[in-house]
């Protein structure tokens, strides 16, 4: 059972999300908060696994609340759910410690999958913004949030492939750009996922951004 605390300044959104999550027997809504400060006050009693966090809220916004929550309750993971798709919001949220970023126009099934995946330790980035955001992270060398580097460092070639992967390139496209066999690229990607402890390419891209591993590999 995944315990979820919903944080949104609009009552109709909080109640609507609670109704949606209540249809899944593997998810329990343990609290509703109207801003970041209320969320921080509720966490000790509600004991959530996941905080479903809006961003633009009064009193204490989602980015500020995420940062404080991760400092005070590091065992709790934050999944941002917002209407804001601008790069700055995404990068700020990830830098603050959010494990995932999902847009409110996502389908019900996608929301439920993102919550369960985040609870299992995976990172999540909405597919509609993932490539663009990671491209900007690579191009602008955004300062990452402090995070533990992989136990085994990535080689220069693995960093090149990770940078392209984060931009949204497929294995055949990476192979063509780096003049490598497709099977070789596939093996590199598997090794990268293993070193980062990531379950898929999107999670690898998010972890790379947070750990400062994304750089221009061309």
Short mmCIF file of the C-alpha atoms (twelve columns), coordinates in Angstrom:
data_MODEL
# 
_entry.id   MODEL 
# 
loop_
_atom_site.group_PDB 
_atom_site.id 
_atom_site.type_symbol 
_atom_site.label_atom_id 
_atom_site.label_alt_id 
_atom_site.label_comp_id 
_atom_site.label_asym_id 
_atom_site.label_seq_id 
_atom_site.Cartn_x 
_atom_site.Cartn_y 
_atom_site.Cartn_z 
_atom_site.pdbx_PDB_model_num 
ATOM 1   C CA . UNK A 1   0.000   0.000  0.000   1 
ATOM 2   C CA . UNK A 2   1.373   3.398  -1.055  1 
ATOM 3   C CA . UNK A 3   0.482   6.204  1.360   1 
ATOM 4   C CA . UNK A 4   -0.036  9.538  -0.436  1 
ATOM 5   C CA . UNK A 5   -0.351  13.083 0.874   1 
ATOM 6   C CA . UNK A 6   -1.956  15.430 -1.687  1 
ATOM 7   C CA . UNK A 7   -0.820  19.067 -1.685  1 
ATOM 8   C CA . UNK A 8   -2.678  21.604 -3.857  1 
ATOM 9   C CA . UNK A 9   -4.131  25.037 -3.127  1 
ATOM 10  C CA . UNK A 10  -7.359  24.326 -5.041  1 
ATOM 11  C CA . UNK A 11  -9.936  22.376 -3.059  1 
ATOM 12  C CA . UNK A 12  -11.591 20.899 -6.136  1 
ATOM 13  C CA . UNK A 13  -8.225  19.579 -7.358  1 
ATOM 14  C CA . UNK A 14  -7.353  18.030 -3.977  1 
ATOM 15  C CA . UNK A 15  -10.708 16.325 -3.714  1 
ATOM 16  C CA . UNK A 16  -10.657 15.223 -7.345  1 
ATOM 17  C CA . UNK A 17  -7.219  13.685 -6.976  1 
ATOM 18  C CA . UNK A 18  -8.282  11.957 -3.762  1 
ATOM 19  C CA . UNK A 19  -11.243 10.453 -5.597  1 
ATOM 20  C CA . UNK A 20  -9.050  9.231  -8.453  1 
ATOM 21  C CA . UNK A 21  -6.423  7.706  -6.165  1 
ATOM 22  C CA . UNK A 22  -9.153  6.151  -4.038  1 
ATOM 23  C CA . UNK A 23  -10.122 3.912  -6.960  1 
ATOM 24  C CA . UNK A 24  -6.789  2.088  -6.759  1 
ATOM 25  C CA . UNK A 25  -6.618  -0.563 -4.006  1 
ATOM 26  C CA . UNK A 26  -2.828  -0.197 -3.814  1 
ATOM 27  C CA . UNK A 27  -2.959  3.509  -2.903  1 
ATOM 28  C CA . UNK A 28  -4.203  5.158  0.312   1 
ATOM 29  C CA . UNK A 29  -4.702  8.926  0.577   1 
ATOM 30  C CA . UNK A 30  -3.543  9.843  4.085   1 
ATOM 31  C CA . UNK A 31  -3.998  13.595 3.990   1 
ATOM 32  C CA . UNK A 32  -4.843  16.762 2.066   1 
ATOM 33  C CA . UNK A 33  -2.939  20.051 2.349   1 
ATOM 34  C CA . UNK A 34  -3.587  23.450 0.789   1 
ATOM 35  C CA . UNK A 35  0.020   24.685 0.732   1 
ATOM 36  C CA . UNK A 36  3.574   23.646 1.468   1 
ATOM 37  C CA . UNK A 37  3.510   24.691 5.112   1 
ATOM 38  C CA . UNK A 38  0.424   22.599 5.816   1 
ATOM 39  C CA . UNK A 39  2.089   19.670 4.106   1 
ATOM 40  C CA . UNK A 40  5.144   19.893 6.344   1 
ATOM 41  C CA . UNK A 41  2.882   20.038 9.404   1 
ATOM 42  C CA . UNK A 42  0.905   16.970 8.284   1 
ATOM 43  C CA . UNK A 43  3.807   14.701 7.364   1 
ATOM 44  C CA . UNK A 44  4.726   13.524 10.908  1 
ATOM 45  C CA . UNK A 45  1.159   12.379 11.607  1 
ATOM 46  C CA . UNK A 46  0.181   11.205 8.117   1 
ATOM 47  C CA . UNK A 47  3.424   9.281  7.508   1 
ATOM 48  C CA . UNK A 48  3.171   9.371  3.687   1 
ATOM 49  C CA . UNK A 49  5.407   7.462  1.320   1 
ATOM 50  C CA . UNK A 50  4.716   9.980  -1.434  1 
ATOM 51  C CA . UNK A 51  3.819   13.658 -1.348  1 
ATOM 52  C CA . UNK A 52  1.930   14.639 -4.504  1 
ATOM 53  C CA . UNK A 53  3.014   18.271 -4.722  1 
ATOM 54  C CA . UNK A 54  1.621   21.216 -6.655  1 
ATOM 55  C CA . UNK A 55  4.096   24.020 -7.345  1 
ATOM 56  C CA . UNK A 56  2.487   27.456 -7.377  1 
ATOM 57  C CA . UNK A 57  0.821   27.793 -3.961  1 
ATOM 58  C CA . UNK A 58  0.482   30.535 -1.317  1 
ATOM 59  C CA . UNK A 59  2.384   30.640 1.984   1 
ATOM 60  C CA . UNK A 60  5.036   28.106 0.871   1 
ATOM 61  C CA . UNK A 61  5.310   27.037 -2.759  1 
ATOM 62  C CA . UNK A 62  6.010   23.533 -3.976  1 
ATOM 63  C CA . UNK A 63  9.716   24.008 -4.680  1 
ATOM 64  C CA . UNK A 64  10.374  25.488 -1.232  1 
ATOM 65  C CA . UNK A 65  8.249   22.820 0.430   1 
ATOM 66  C CA . UNK A 66  10.019  20.041 -1.472  1 
ATOM 67  C CA . UNK A 67  13.419  21.308 -0.365  1 
ATOM 68  C CA . UNK A 68  12.393  21.508 3.300   1 
ATOM 69  C CA . UNK A 69  10.572  18.203 3.203   1 
ATOM 70  C CA . UNK A 70  13.582  16.388 1.772   1 
ATOM 71  C CA . UNK A 71  15.793  17.939 4.443   1 
ATOM 72  C CA . UNK A 72  13.467  17.093 7.338   1 
ATOM 73  C CA . UNK A 73  11.974  13.811 6.088   1 
ATOM 74  C CA . UNK A 74  14.411  12.295 3.562   1 
ATOM 75  C CA . UNK A 75  12.510  9.008  3.546   1 
ATOM 76  C CA . UNK A 76  9.495   10.718 1.942   1 
ATOM 77  C CA . UNK A 77  9.576   11.069 -1.834  1 
ATOM 78  C CA . UNK A 78  8.025   13.982 -3.714  1 
ATOM 79  C CA . UNK A 79  6.175   13.668 -7.010  1 
ATOM 80  C CA . UNK A 80  5.338   17.065 -8.488  1 
ATOM 81  C CA . UNK A 81  1.939   17.332 -10.194 1 
ATOM 82  C CA . UNK A 82  1.415   20.700 -11.836 1 
ATOM 83  C CA . UNK A 83  0.229   22.607 -14.886 1 
ATOM 84  C CA . UNK A 84  3.608   24.310 -15.283 1 
ATOM 85  C CA . UNK A 85  5.778   22.793 -18.004 1 
ATOM 86  C CA . UNK A 86  8.386   25.572 -18.220 1 
ATOM 87  C CA . UNK A 87  11.977  24.349 -17.973 1 
ATOM 88  C CA . UNK A 88  12.754  26.574 -14.982 1 
ATOM 89  C CA . UNK A 89  10.009  24.993 -12.862 1 
ATOM 90  C CA . UNK A 90  11.106  21.475 -13.756 1 
ATOM 91  C CA . UNK A 91  14.795  22.091 -13.102 1 
ATOM 92  C CA . UNK A 92  14.103  23.914 -9.825  1 
ATOM 93  C CA . UNK A 93  11.860  21.108 -8.598  1 
ATOM 94  C CA . UNK A 94  14.409  18.417 -9.415  1 
ATOM 95  C CA . UNK A 95  17.193  20.464 -7.844  1 
ATOM 96  C CA . UNK A 96  15.058  20.787 -4.694  1 
ATOM 97  C CA . UNK A 97  14.861  17.016 -4.469  1 
ATOM 98  C CA . UNK A 98  11.685  16.000 -6.305  1 
ATOM 99  C CA . UNK A 99  11.814  12.406 -7.500  1 
ATOM 100 C CA . UNK A 100 9.391   13.043 -10.328 1 
ATOM 101 C CA . UNK A 101 7.560   15.680 -12.337 1 
ATOM 102 C CA . UNK A 102 4.147   15.065 -13.905 1 
ATOM 103 C CA . UNK A 103 1.738   17.409 -15.680 1 
ATOM 104 C CA . UNK A 104 -1.909  17.645 -14.629 1 
ATOM 105 C CA . UNK A 105 -3.181  16.779 -18.090 1 
ATOM 106 C CA . UNK A 106 -1.732  13.280 -17.700 1 
ATOM 107 C CA . UNK A 107 -4.022  10.281 -17.971 1 
ATOM 108 C CA . UNK A 108 -5.277  8.527  -14.831 1 
ATOM 109 C CA . UNK A 109 -3.232  5.413  -15.579 1 
ATOM 110 C CA . UNK A 110 -0.074  7.473  -16.024 1 
ATOM 111 C CA . UNK A 111 -0.639  9.239  -12.699 1 
ATOM 112 C CA . UNK A 112 -1.153  5.965  -10.848 1 
ATOM 113 C CA . UNK A 113 1.912   4.394  -12.491 1 
ATOM 114 C CA . UNK A 114 4.040   7.439  -11.638 1 
ATOM 115 C CA . UNK A 115 2.982   7.307  -7.977  1 
ATOM 116 C CA . UNK A 116 3.698   3.587  -7.660  1 
ATOM 117 C CA . UNK A 117 6.996   3.848  -9.529  1 
ATOM 118 C CA . UNK A 118 8.149   6.771  -7.399  1 
ATOM 119 C CA . UNK A 119 7.248   4.831  -4.250  1 
ATOM 120 C CA . UNK A 120 9.445   1.976  -5.490  1 
ATOM 121 C CA . UNK A 121 12.411  4.324  -5.758  1 
ATOM 122 C CA . UNK A 122 12.260  5.201  -9.432  1 
ATOM 123 C CA . UNK A 123 12.465  8.719  -10.833 1 
ATOM 124 C CA . UNK A 124 9.849   10.003 -13.257 1 
ATOM 125 C CA . UNK A 125 9.769   12.839 -15.778 1 
ATOM 126 C CA . UNK A 126 6.699   13.561 -17.881 1 
ATOM 127 C CA . UNK A 127 7.443   12.271 -21.410 1 
ATOM 128 C CA . UNK A 128 6.103   15.458 -23.006 1 
ATOM 129 C CA . UNK A 129 8.828   17.577 -21.405 1 
ATOM 130 C CA . UNK A 130 11.662  15.120 -20.737 1 
ATOM 131 C CA . UNK A 131 13.661  15.599 -23.936 1 
ATOM 132 C CA . UNK A 132 13.398  19.390 -23.956 1 
ATOM 133 C CA . UNK A 133 14.317  19.797 -20.298 1 
ATOM 134 C CA . UNK A 134 17.307  17.468 -20.497 1 
ATOM 135 C CA . UNK A 135 18.499  19.222 -23.663 1 
ATOM 136 C CA . UNK A 136 18.503  22.505 -21.794 1 
ATOM 137 C CA . UNK A 137 20.288  20.929 -18.822 1 
ATOM 138 C CA . UNK A 138 23.024  19.686 -21.139 1 
ATOM 139 C CA . UNK A 139 23.339  22.935 -23.074 1 
ATOM 140 C CA . UNK A 140 23.302  25.317 -20.124 1 
ATOM 141 C CA . UNK A 141 25.175  23.151 -17.622 1 
ATOM 142 C CA . UNK A 142 22.631  23.897 -14.890 1 
ATOM 143 C CA . UNK A 143 24.139  23.457 -11.414 1 
ATOM 144 C CA . UNK A 144 22.902  20.153 -9.984  1 
ATOM 145 C CA . UNK A 145 21.574  19.513 -6.519  1 
ATOM 146 C CA . UNK A 146 23.926  17.700 -4.169  1 
ATOM 147 C CA . UNK A 147 23.482  13.978 -4.709  1 
ATOM 148 C CA . UNK A 148 25.448  10.804 -4.303  1 
ATOM 149 C CA . UNK A 149 27.484  9.953  -7.397  1 
ATOM 150 C CA . UNK A 150 27.260  6.427  -8.802  1 
ATOM 151 C CA . UNK A 151 29.347  3.879  -6.909  1 
ATOM 152 C CA . UNK A 152 31.241  3.117  -10.101 1 
ATOM 153 C CA . UNK A 153 32.084  6.245  -12.151 1 
ATOM 154 C CA . UNK A 154 30.930  6.489  -15.741 1 
ATOM 155 C CA . UNK A 155 33.586  6.314  -18.422 1 
ATOM 156 C CA . UNK A 156 33.980  9.138  -20.931 1 
ATOM 157 C CA . UNK A 157 32.147  7.127  -23.581 1 
ATOM 158 C CA . UNK A 158 29.325  6.313  -21.162 1 
ATOM 159 C CA . UNK A 159 28.971  10.012 -20.351 1 
ATOM 160 C CA . UNK A 160 28.753  10.805 -24.067 1 
ATOM 161 C CA . UNK A 161 26.001  8.239  -24.517 1 
ATOM 162 C CA . UNK A 162 24.180  9.394  -21.380 1 
ATOM 163 C CA . UNK A 163 24.160  12.986 -22.684 1 
ATOM 164 C CA . UNK A 164 22.556  11.853 -25.946 1 
ATOM 165 C CA . UNK A 165 20.165  9.531  -24.116 1 
ATOM 166 C CA . UNK A 166 19.099  12.440 -21.916 1 
ATOM 167 C CA . UNK A 167 18.358  14.492 -25.033 1 
ATOM 168 C CA . UNK A 168 15.933  11.808 -26.156 1 
ATOM 169 C CA . UNK A 169 18.022  10.056 -28.833 1 
ATOM 170 C CA . UNK A 170 17.197  6.408  -29.548 1 
ATOM 171 C CA . UNK A 171 19.871  3.688  -29.594 1 
ATOM 172 C CA . UNK A 172 20.076  3.669  -33.431 1 
ATOM 173 C CA . UNK A 173 20.440  7.466  -33.465 1 
ATOM 174 C CA . UNK A 174 23.181  7.333  -30.821 1 
ATOM 175 C CA . UNK A 175 24.943  4.606  -32.788 1 
ATOM 176 C CA . UNK A 176 24.864  6.733  -35.923 1 
ATOM 177 C CA . UNK A 177 26.133  9.892  -34.201 1 
ATOM 178 C CA . UNK A 178 28.986  8.116  -32.416 1 
ATOM 179 C CA . UNK A 179 29.786  5.672  -35.239 1 
ATOM 180 C CA . UNK A 180 29.127  2.627  -33.072 1 
ATOM 181 C CA . UNK A 181 27.274  -0.621 -33.669 1 
ATOM 182 C CA . UNK A 182 23.717  -0.684 -32.329 1 
ATOM 183 C CA . UNK A 183 24.515  -3.669 -30.145 1 
ATOM 184 C CA . UNK A 184 27.446  -1.798 -28.642 1 
ATOM 185 C CA . UNK A 185 25.212  1.147  -27.772 1 
ATOM 186 C CA . UNK A 186 22.631  -1.197 -26.266 1 
ATOM 187 C CA . UNK A 187 25.323  -2.703 -24.040 1 
ATOM 188 C CA . UNK A 188 26.535  0.748  -23.010 1 
ATOM 189 C CA . UNK A 189 23.000  1.834  -22.096 1 
ATOM 190 C CA . UNK A 190 22.508  -1.292 -19.976 1 
ATOM 191 C CA . UNK A 191 25.778  -0.589 -18.166 1 
ATOM 192 C CA . UNK A 192 24.792  3.061  -17.584 1 
ATOM 193 C CA . UNK A 193 21.429  2.059  -16.114 1 
ATOM 194 C CA . UNK A 194 23.148  -0.441 -13.842 1 
ATOM 195 C CA . UNK A 195 25.743  2.059  -12.627 1 
ATOM 196 C CA . UNK A 196 23.111  4.717  -11.930 1 
ATOM 197 C CA . UNK A 197 20.704  2.258  -10.352 1 
ATOM 198 C CA . UNK A 198 18.069  3.380  -12.863 1 
ATOM 199 C CA . UNK A 199 15.253  1.200  -14.170 1 
ATOM 200 C CA . UNK A 200 14.800  2.974  -17.502 1 
ATOM 201 C CA . UNK A 201 16.126  5.763  -19.740 1 
ATOM 202 C CA . UNK A 202 13.920  8.494  -18.274 1 
ATOM 203 C CA . UNK A 203 15.035  7.725  -14.738 1 
ATOM 204 C CA . UNK A 204 18.651  7.710  -15.890 1 
ATOM 205 C CA . UNK A 205 18.174  11.174 -17.387 1 
ATOM 206 C CA . UNK A 206 16.660  12.546 -14.168 1 
ATOM 207 C CA . UNK A 207 19.391  11.025 -12.007 1 
ATOM 208 C CA . UNK A 208 22.058  12.341 -14.364 1 
ATOM 209 C CA . UNK A 209 20.701  15.851 -14.000 1 
ATOM 210 C CA . UNK A 210 20.519  15.652 -10.207 1 
ATOM 211 C CA . UNK A 211 24.019  14.177 -9.928  1 
ATOM 212 C CA . UNK A 212 25.618  16.565 -12.407 1 
ATOM 213 C CA . UNK A 213 26.535  13.798 -14.829 1 
ATOM 214 C CA . UNK A 214 24.901  15.290 -17.909 1 
ATOM 215 C CA . UNK A 215 27.318  17.151 -20.116 1 
ATOM 216 C CA . UNK A 216 27.824  17.743 -23.776 1 
ATOM 217 C CA . UNK A 217 29.389  14.625 -25.214 1 
ATOM 218 C CA . UNK A 218 29.896  15.840 -28.789 1 
# 
